[in-house]
Amino acid sequence: MSEQDKITRLIKEAQNGSEEAKTELLAENSPLIKSIIRRYKGRGIEYDDLYQLGCMGLLKAINNFSFEYEVKFSTYAVPMIMGEVKRYLRDDGYIKVSRSVKSDAARINNFIEQYKQKYSESPSVEEIAKEFDLDEHDVVFIIDSAKMPISIYDSSDEENGRNVIDKISTAENENDNIDKIMLRDLISSLPDRDKKIILLRYFHGSTQCEVARVMGVSQVQVSRLENKILDMMKEEFKKGECV
């Protein structure tokens, strides 16, 4: 039995309620889960918790997967796993701040703005503490808390609707590894002819004329086939992103 046939069998059994099949699928896809959650390390969530979220995403992928999608299960599972982690970050929040602190921060910020308009300068911590009958240390804590992004998925750019996370620059594109996983699985699922064209063109740097000679067809045919294959691959990527 091939690896793909094994995965197909396990998915069908899992969808029929087999806990053993689900456990085996989790074990089979553990490297995939780890490769995805690695990008979220250092964001306030323990690694074990991240892994559990990834497993939840994989289980959802198992339950919702259909063989009519004509895409490998691992390709389908990637955005489901990512979505589960992102949903937790968005809903649970990256930095916890109590409602009372948020309320106090709002009142203090309002007082500061009114004070500035009246005196053309900011009030001192002592003046704020006196106004709200608070300890000065509490005032500092509340003001500092108000400066923190409550969630990295909070929208901070009203004009463009961009999230805080979108503005965090990194040394390398965090999505690269995920895209490579999806691309690898997508290429491996192509018919032999289509796979050969893509590998020759984009992994070996062959020109369309060179590919045409290898394939025994015309350059025009290679161009037409290449465009058709790329359009199909783009559609598959969109399906994955929208899952």
C-alpha positions, 0 to 999 in steps of 0.5 A: 500500500502506498503512503497516499493510499494509507492516508486515504484509508486513515482519513476515511476511518477517522471520518467514520469515528475511528480514534485510532485512525485520528491518532495515527494521522496526528502522528503522521502529520506531527512534523507538518504541525511543528513546522507551522507552529514554529513561526508562532514561538515567542508570542506569549504561548507555550510551545505545548499549547501551540502544538495542541492548537495545531493538533486541533486544526489538523483534526478539523482538517480531517473532519472537513476534508473531501476527496473531491477537492483534488488536493493532497490532504497535507496541502488542505491541512496547512491553512486549517492548522494556521487558522486555529493558531491565528484564531486563538491569538485573535480571540484570546489576545496576545497581551492580557489586560483586565477590563478595569485597567482598560476602563481606567486607562480610557478615563486617564487618557481622556483627562490627559487630553482635556488637561493638555487643551486647557494648560498646553502641557501634559499633567504630571503623574502626581496630578493624575494620581490625585485626580483619580485617587490612585497611587502613583505606581498604579497610574504608571502601570495603567498608562503603560498598559494602555500603550500595549497592543492588546492583540497582534491582530488588532487593526491599527491602520484605519485607512488600510485595515492592516493588523499590528502583525502586518507591520512587524518586519522580519529577517525573512518572510514567515510564510515562505516555509508554509508556501513551500510545503503547499507548493511541494505537495501541489507539484507532486500531485500534478500529472507527469507531463505537467510536473516535468514542464514546471520542474524544467521551467522553474527549478532547472531554469530551462527556456520554453524552447529547451523544454519543447525539445525535451518534450518533443512538442512546439514552443507554442504548445509549451507556452500554452500548457505552462500558462494552463498549469500555472492558472490551475496552481494559482486556483489551488493556492486560493482554495488553500488560503480560503479554507 
